[in-house]
Structures are given as structure tokens and as C-alpha cells.
Amino acid sequence: MFKIIVIGNSAVGKTSIVNRFVGDRFDSNYKATIAADFQVKILNIQGNEIRLQIWDLVGMDTTFAGVNRSFCRNASGAILVADITEPQSIEACAEWKTQVEDIVAVNASPIPMILAVNKVDLADEMEARGEPLEDH
């Protein structure tokens, strides 16, 4: 079992990414995650069963951000999520990366992390309306 944490600012689409990956579903109604939620995805790669325990953590810019410390422990990897229509969420990912590195470095070597920039569809809509992304 590999524990993967999904982190980033609130409302960047962490839950939507997890729901799409695990169950191929999308809910357009925003519901904030409280503390954390996890789902399991089983992959079959070249005949090997790989189990991913994917932890969807509360927006790290909220007042509940401190609770994430315990959920980050023993993580095998992390997905940092940003919203392309909110440049500050992209900039904040550098801070979230540092925080995760500090937490997991206590007992282990660094974990792999990737950056997922979300809501590209909304960026396309903004551009179609003549709204430059730089203004958001």
C-alpha cells in the first residue's frame, strides 16, 4: 500500500482530482473537505496489483492546516494541486512542498512530489471572455 497525499490551497480542486482518478466522477458542487478524507485506488500494472491510499487533505491555507501534519507522516508521495486561475495558489505550492519535506524528513528520506495545475477548462473560458489570467 502506498500512501499518497493531495495538498494545496482550499478550492483548487483536490477533491475533484481524487474523485476523477479513483471513481471517474465529477461533482460541480463545491464541498469543502473537513480535516481529511481518503480513497483507495487499485491499479494493475504489468500483472502486479498496486494499492494507492489517496489522502485528500483540507486546504492548507485554512485555519485547520495544522491537522495535516499527522496525515503527512508515512506518505510515499505527494500531489501538490494549484488552480491556474488563482496564481497565488501556484506560488503557495512551494510553501506546501517545504512543509511536507520538513514533516517527512524527520523519519524518512524525501518523498516524490508532483505539481498538478487544475482548472485549465476555466482558464480557457476566461480567455474566451477576454479576461486575462494575469488579472486573477
C-alpha positions, 0 to 999 in steps of 0.5 A: 500500500502506498500512501499518497497525499493531495495538498494545496490551497482550499478550492483548487480542486483536490477533491475533484482530482481524487474523485476523477482518478479513483471513481471517474466522477465529477461533482460541480458542487463545491464541498469543502473537505473537513480535516481529511478524507481518503480513497483507495485506488487499485491499479494493475500494472504489468500483472502486479496489483498496486494499492494507492491510499489517496489522502485528500487533505483540507486546504492548507491555507485554512485555519485547520492546516495544522491537522495535516501534519499527522496525515503527512507522516508515512506518505510515499508521495505527494500531489501538490494541486494549484488552480491556474486561475488563482496564481497565488495558489501556484506560488503557495505550492512551494510553501506546501512542498517545504512543509511536507519535506520538513514533516517527512524528513524527520523519519524518512528520506524525501518523498516524490512530489508532483505539481498538478495545475487544475482548472485549465477548462476555466482558464480557457473560458476566461480567455474566451471572455477576454479576461486575462489570467494575469488579472486573477 
